[in-house]
Amino acid sequence: MRWGSCYCKYTITSWISTVLNVQVLPRTAEQSTGTTSAVTQLLAALWRASTLTAGQHALPRTGQKVSSNGLAVNGRLDVGATARRRASGHRDLVSTRVARTYDNAPARAVVLADRYFDQHLVGARWRGPRLDEQLAVLRAATGPRPPKPSLHEIQRARYSPITIKWRRAAELSWRILNKDPLGVAAHDESTHGVLIDVAELWELFVLHCAGLATEQPVRHGTTTQTSGYLARSTVDPRRTMGKLYPDVLVGRGSIAAVLDAKYKRLGGQRGVDREDLYQLHAYSSTFGATLAALAYPAIDDEVPDDERDSPWQTSTGDLSFLTLPTEKNACVDKLTKWFGPSSI
């Protein structure tokens, strides 16, 4: 990311705001003299997304065994405990039941992480109404300042198939509280926590802007069942070779446009990389798209020759090389012009 001042922490926070639909506050970042505020905002955005994902279907409720004494059985009779009490002269019964509660290790970690961000993002409305509602329920159960759970307690908590995503949110919360967001240990080959793949983030940013630039359906090629093949056997048509998954597919029924995001610089002496050119040509010919383009991040106001001379005509269609602005509205405007009213 050493291309220029445009690829600073504010650009990355803007992309995360766009992709995750969260508010990363530029005012707070500008007032900071270092990177602490920006990093905190990034962590808050990722933590919020993780917590909202975990709470899509249920809050982290667990069962807690509760014992009670009395003349009536409340739940299940505890034969052993009742026998011991009878032996000591008591005539009541001991029974046990499972009480559902939100006061558990995962919930305490999430509540404490929320408190951490509240203290570091003073005055910021960064949660949203849905997360506010969920955290109010958890705070009512754990209290506003619960004891900090250990990572072992979080990992050993009982999760159902519906609440298993709370384990990831709770582990992320614990690492934030312990100032270990990357979770990297010298003696451990594994890495857990917050790792930002900027190339993937650029891909998702382009996908989001494309969805706003056209009324046609826009699909993420790497997560959809739509795919193409470079070759198919004439002897056995079921046999194929060279499966292709473009980043962005546009169109209802037939594919009207194909976009592939490239987090690299367009221009220089070499121009478009040969491998990228062959890849785009394969996408265009395989999917029969009217429009096909590689999408690069724009650098300042520079317009490379490969873009200036676009589209490039081939035997199967036209290919374009676009440098897209890193700001959402400008990116959407440029993609809207590229799609054009007659094509998309």
C-alpha positions as CSV (number, residue, x, y, z in Angstrom):
1,M,0.0,0.0,0.0
2,R,2.9,2.4,-0.6
3,W,1.3,4.0,-3.7
4,G,0.7,7.5,-2.4
5,S,-1.2,9.5,0.2
6,C,-4.6,8.3,-1.1
7,Y,-4.0,4.8,0.4
8,C,-3.9,6.0,4.0
9,K,-5.9,4.6,6.9
10,Y,-8.8,6.9,6.1
11,T,-9.3,5.2,2.7
12,I,-9.3,1.8,4.3
13,T,-11.8,2.9,6.9
14,S,-14.0,4.3,4.2
15,W,-14.0,1.0,2.3
16,I,-14.9,-0.9,5.5
17,S,-17.7,1.6,6.2
18,T,-19.0,1.0,2.7
19,V,-18.7,-2.8,2.7
20,L,-19.9,-3.5,6.3
21,N,-22.5,-0.7,6.3
22,V,-20.9,0.9,9.5
23,Q,-20.0,4.4,10.3
24,V,-16.3,5.0,10.8
25,L,-16.0,8.5,12.1
26,P,-13.6,10.8,10.1
27,R,-13.9,13.6,12.7
28,T,-12.5,11.4,15.5
29,A,-9.7,10.2,13.2
30,E,-8.7,13.6,12.1
31,Q,-8.4,14.8,15.7
32,S,-6.1,12.0,16.6
33,T,-2.4,12.6,16.4
34,G,-1.6,8.9,15.8
35,T,-3.2,5.8,14.5
36,T,-4.9,4.7,17.7
37,S,-8.2,6.3,16.9
38,A,-8.3,4.9,13.4
39,V,-7.4,1.4,14.6
40,T,-10.0,1.6,17.3
41,Q,-12.6,2.5,14.7
42,L,-11.6,-0.4,12.5
43,L,-11.8,-2.8,15.4
44,A,-15.2,-1.4,16.4
45,A,-16.5,-1.8,12.8
46,L,-15.3,-5.4,12.6
47,W,-16.4,-6.2,16.1
48,R,-19.9,-4.8,15.4
49,A,-20.2,-6.9,12.2
50,S,-19.1,-10.0,14.1
51,T,-21.5,-9.4,16.9
52,L,-24.4,-8.7,14.6
53,T,-23.7,-11.8,12.6
54,A,-23.6,-13.9,15.9
55,G,-26.9,-12.4,17.0
56,Q,-28.9,-13.0,13.8
57,H,-31.0,-15.8,15.3
58,A,-30.3,-15.9,19.0
59,L,-28.4,-14.3,21.9
60,P,-25.8,-16.4,23.8
61,R,-28.1,-18.0,26.3
62,T,-26.7,-21.0,28.2
63,G,-28.2,-23.4,30.7
64,Q,-27.2,-23.1,34.4
65,K,-27.8,-25.9,36.9
66,V,-29.8,-24.6,39.9
67,S,-30.6,-26.6,43.1
68,S,-33.5,-25.9,45.5
69,N,-34.8,-27.4,48.7
70,G,-38.5,-27.9,49.6
71,L,-41.4,-30.3,50.1
72,A,-42.1,-30.4,46.4
73,V,-39.8,-31.3,43.5
74,N,-38.9,-28.3,41.3
75,G,-37.4,-29.9,38.2
76,R,-35.7,-33.2,38.7
77,L,-35.2,-35.0,42.1
78,D,-31.6,-35.1,43.2
79,V,-31.6,-38.6,44.9
80,G,-28.1,-38.4,46.3
81,A,-28.4,-34.9,47.8
82,T,-31.9,-35.8,49.2
83,A,-30.5,-38.9,50.9
84,R,-27.7,-36.9,52.5
85,R,-30.1,-34.3,53.8
86,R,-32.4,-37.1,55.2
87,A,-29.5,-38.7,56.9
88,S,-28.7,-35.3,58.6
89,G,-32.3,-35.1,59.9
90,H,-33.9,-32.9,57.3
91,R,-37.3,-33.9,55.7
92,D,-37.2,-31.7,52.6
93,L,-36.4,-32.8,49.1
94,V,-33.5,-31.6,46.9
95,S,-34.2,-31.0,43.3
96,T,-32.4,-29.5,40.3
97,R,-33.4,-27.7,37.2
98,V,-31.7,-26.0,34.3
99,A,-32.2,-22.2,34.2
100,R,-31.6,-20.4,30.9
101,T,-29.5,-17.3,31.4
102,Y,-27.5,-14.7,29.5
103,D,-25.0,-14.4,32.3
104,N,-22.2,-16.4,30.9
105,A,-18.6,-16.1,29.7
106,P,-19.4,-15.1,26.0
107,A,-21.9,-12.5,27.0
108,R,-19.6,-11.0,29.6
109,A,-16.8,-10.7,27.1
110,V,-19.1,-9.0,24.6
111,V,-20.5,-6.6,27.2
112,L,-16.9,-5.6,28.3
113,A,-15.8,-5.1,24.7
114,D,-18.8,-2.8,24.1
115,R,-17.8,-0.9,27.2
116,Y,-14.2,-0.6,25.9
117,F,-15.4,1.0,22.6
118,D,-17.8,3.3,24.5
119,Q,-14.8,4.7,26.4
120,H,-12.6,5.1,23.3
121,L,-15.3,6.4,20.9
122,V,-16.8,9.0,23.2
123,G,-20.0,10.6,21.7
124,A,-20.0,8.3,18.7
125,R,-23.3,6.6,17.6
126,W,-21.5,3.6,16.2
127,R,-23.7,0.7,17.3
128,G,-27.0,1.1,15.6
129,P,-30.5,0.3,17.0
130,R,-30.3,-3.5,16.6
131,L,-27.0,-3.9,18.4
132,D,-28.2,-1.4,21.1
133,E,-31.2,-3.6,21.8
134,Q,-29.1,-6.8,22.0
135,L,-26.6,-5.3,24.3
136,A,-29.3,-4.0,26.6
137,V,-30.5,-7.5,27.1
138,L,-27.0,-8.8,27.8
139,R,-26.1,-6.0,30.2
140,A,-29.3,-6.6,32.2
141,A,-28.1,-10.2,32.8
142,T,-24.4,-9.7,33.3
143,G,-24.4,-6.2,34.9
144,P,-22.6,-3.2,33.3
145,R,-19.2,-4.2,34.7
146,P,-19.1,-8.0,34.8
147,P,-15.8,-9.8,35.7
148,K,-13.6,-10.5,32.7
149,P,-13.8,-14.1,31.6
150,S,-10.7,-16.1,30.6
151,L,-10.2,-17.3,27.0
152,H,-10.5,-20.8,28.4
153,E,-14.0,-20.1,29.8
154,I,-15.1,-18.7,26.5
155,Q,-13.9,-21.7,24.5
156,R,-15.3,-24.2,27.0
157,A,-18.8,-22.6,27.1
158,R,-21.6,-24.7,25.8
159,Y,-22.8,-23.5,22.4
160,S,-25.7,-24.7,20.3
161,P,-25.7,-24.8,16.5
162,I,-27.7,-21.5,16.6
163,T,-25.3,-19.8,19.1
164,I,-22.0,-21.1,17.9
165,K,-21.2,-17.9,16.1
166,W,-21.1,-16.2,19.5
167,R,-17.8,-18.0,20.2
168,R,-16.0,-16.1,17.5
169,A,-17.5,-12.8,18.6
170,A,-16.6,-13.5,22.2
171,E,-13.0,-14.5,21.3
172,L,-12.6,-11.3,19.3
173,S,-13.9,-9.4,22.3
174,W,-11.5,-11.1,24.6
175,R,-8.5,-10.3,22.4
176,I,-9.6,-6.6,22.1
177,L,-9.8,-6.4,25.9
178,N,-6.4,-7.9,26.2
179,K,-4.9,-5.6,23.5
180,D,-4.2,-8.6,21.3
181,P,-6.4,-8.1,18.3
182,L,-4.2,-10.2,16.0
183,G,-3.8,-13.0,18.6
184,V,-0.3,-13.9,17.4
185,A,2.0,-15.9,19.7
186,A,5.6,-16.8,19.0
187,H,5.0,-20.4,20.0
188,D,1.8,-20.8,18.1
189,E,1.6,-21.3,14.3
190,S,-2.0,-20.3,14.2
191,T,-3.3,-16.7,13.9
192,H,-6.8,-15.6,15.1
193,G,-8.7,-12.4,15.3
194,V,-8.6,-9.3,13.1
195,L,-6.7,-9.6,9.8
196,I,-7.6,-7.3,7.0
197,D,-7.1,-8.6,3.5
198,V,-7.0,-5.3,1.6
199,A,-7.2,-7.0,-1.8
200,E,-10.4,-8.7,-0.8
201,L,-11.7,-5.5,0.7
202,W,-11.1,-3.7,-2.6
203,E,-13.0,-6.6,-4.4
204,L,-16.0,-6.2,-2.0
205,F,-15.9,-2.4,-2.4
206,V,-16.1,-2.7,-6.3
207,L,-18.9,-5.2,-5.9
208,H,-20.9,-2.9,-3.7
209,C,-20.4,0.1,-6.0
210,A,-21.4,-2.0,-9.0
211,G,-24.6,-2.9,-7.3
212,L,-25.4,0.8,-6.9
213,A,-24.5,1.7,-10.4
214,T,-27.0,-0.6,-12.3
215,E,-30.5,-1.8,-11.9
216,Q,-29.5,-5.2,-13.2
217,P,-28.8,-8.1,-10.6
218,V,-25.2,-8.0,-9.5
219,R,-23.6,-11.2,-8.2
220,H,-20.4,-12.0,-6.4
221,G,-18.8,-14.4,-8.7
222,T,-16.6,-16.1,-6.1
223,T,-19.7,-16.9,-3.9
224,T,-22.3,-17.8,-6.5
225,Q,-23.1,-21.0,-8.4
226,T,-22.7,-19.2,-11.7
227,S,-19.4,-20.2,-13.3
228,G,-18.0,-20.8,-16.8
229,Y,-15.4,-23.1,-18.3
230,L,-12.6,-22.5,-20.7
231,A,-13.1,-25.8,-22.5
232,R,-15.7,-28.7,-22.7
233,S,-15.0,-32.1,-24.1
234,T,-16.7,-32.9,-27.4
235,V,-16.7,-36.6,-26.6
236,D,-18.2,-36.2,-23.1
237,P,-19.9,-32.8,-22.6
238,R,-20.0,-33.4,-18.9
239,R,-16.2,-33.1,-18.7
240,T,-15.0,-29.5,-18.4
241,M,-11.6,-27.8,-18.0
242,G,-10.6,-24.5,-16.4
243,K,-13.5,-23.3,-14.2
244,L,-13.8,-19.5,-14.0
245,Y,-15.2,-17.3,-11.3
246,P,-15.1,-13.5,-12.1
247,D,-15.4,-11.2,-9.1
248,V,-18.5,-9.4,-10.3
249,L,-21.2,-10.7,-12.7
250,V,-24.0,-8.4,-13.9
251,G,-27.2,-9.4,-15.7
252,R,-30.5,-11.1,-15.5
253,G,-30.3,-14.5,-17.3
254,S,-27.5,-13.9,-19.7
255,I,-24.4,-12.1,-18.4
256,A,-24.2,-8.5,-19.6
257,A,-21.0,-7.4,-17.8
258,V,-18.0,-8.9,-16.1
259,L,-15.8,-7.1,-13.7
260,D,-12.6,-8.4,-12.0
261,A,-11.0,-6.3,-9.2
262,K,-7.3,-5.9,-9.2
263,Y,-5.6,-4.4,-6.2
264,K,-2.5,-3.2,-8.0
265,R,-1.4,-0.2,-10.1
266,L,-2.5,0.2,-13.7
267,G,0.1,1.8,-15.9
268,G,3.9,2.0,-16.0
269,Q,6.1,0.6,-18.7
270,R,4.6,-2.8,-18.7
271,G,0.9,-1.7,-18.8
272,V,-1.6,-4.4,-18.1
273,D,0.0,-7.7,-16.9
274,R,-0.2,-10.4,-19.5
275,E,-1.8,-12.8,-17.1
276,D,-4.5,-10.3,-16.3
277,L,-5.2,-9.7,-19.9
278,Y,-5.5,-13.4,-20.7
279,Q,-7.8,-13.8,-17.7
280,L,-10.1,-10.9,-18.8
281,H,-10.3,-12.3,-22.3
282,A,-11.2,-15.7,-21.0
283,Y,-14.0,-14.2,-18.9
284,S,-15.4,-12.2,-21.8
285,S,-15.4,-15.1,-24.3
286,T,-16.6,-17.7,-21.8
287,F,-19.6,-15.7,-20.5
288,G,-20.3,-13.8,-23.7
289,A,-20.5,-10.5,-21.8
290,T,-21.2,-7.3,-23.7
291,L,-18.9,-5.5,-21.3
292,A,-15.8,-6.8,-19.6
293,A,-13.2,-4.8,-17.5
294,L,-10.5,-5.0,-14.9
295,A,-11.0,-2.6,-12.1
296,Y,-8.0,-1.0,-10.5
297,P,-7.8,1.6,-7.7
298,A,-7.3,5.1,-9.0
299,I,-4.1,6.9,-8.1
300,D,-4.5,10.7,-7.8
301,D,-5.9,12.0,-11.1
302,E,-3.7,9.9,-13.3
303,V,-5.4,8.2,-16.3
304,P,-3.1,5.4,-17.7
305,D,-2.8,4.9,-21.4
306,D,-4.5,1.5,-21.2
307,E,-7.6,3.1,-19.8
308,R,-7.5,6.1,-22.1
309,D,-7.5,3.9,-25.1
310,S,-10.3,1.6,-23.8
311,P,-12.3,-0.2,-24.9
312,W,-10.0,-2.6,-26.7
313,Q,-11.6,-4.7,-29.4
314,T,-11.1,-8.5,-29.6
315,S,-12.6,-11.2,-31.7
316,T,-15.2,-11.9,-29.0
317,G,-15.9,-8.5,-27.6
318,D,-14.6,-5.3,-26.0
319,L,-12.2,-5.2,-23.0
320,S,-11.8,-2.2,-20.7
321,F,-9.3,-1.2,-18.1
322,L,-10.7,1.1,-15.4
323,T,-9.2,3.0,-12.6
324,L,-12.0,3.5,-10.1
325,P,-12.1,6.2,-7.5
326,T,-11.6,5.0,-3.9
327,E,-14.6,7.1,-2.7
328,K,-18.0,5.4,-3.0
329,N,-20.0,8.1,-4.7
330,A,-17.3,8.8,-7.3
331,C,-16.8,5.1,-7.9
332,V,-20.5,4.6,-8.5
333,D,-20.7,7.5,-10.9
334,K,-17.8,6.2,-13.0
335,L,-19.3,2.7,-13.1
336,T,-22.7,4.1,-14.1
337,K,-21.1,5.8,-17.1
338,W,-19.2,2.7,-18.0
339,F,-22.3,0.5,-17.9
340,G,-24.2,3.0,-20.0
341,P,-28.0,3.2,-20.3
342,S,-28.2,1.1,-23.5
343,S,-26.2,-1.9,-22.3
344,I,-27.1,-2.4,-18.7
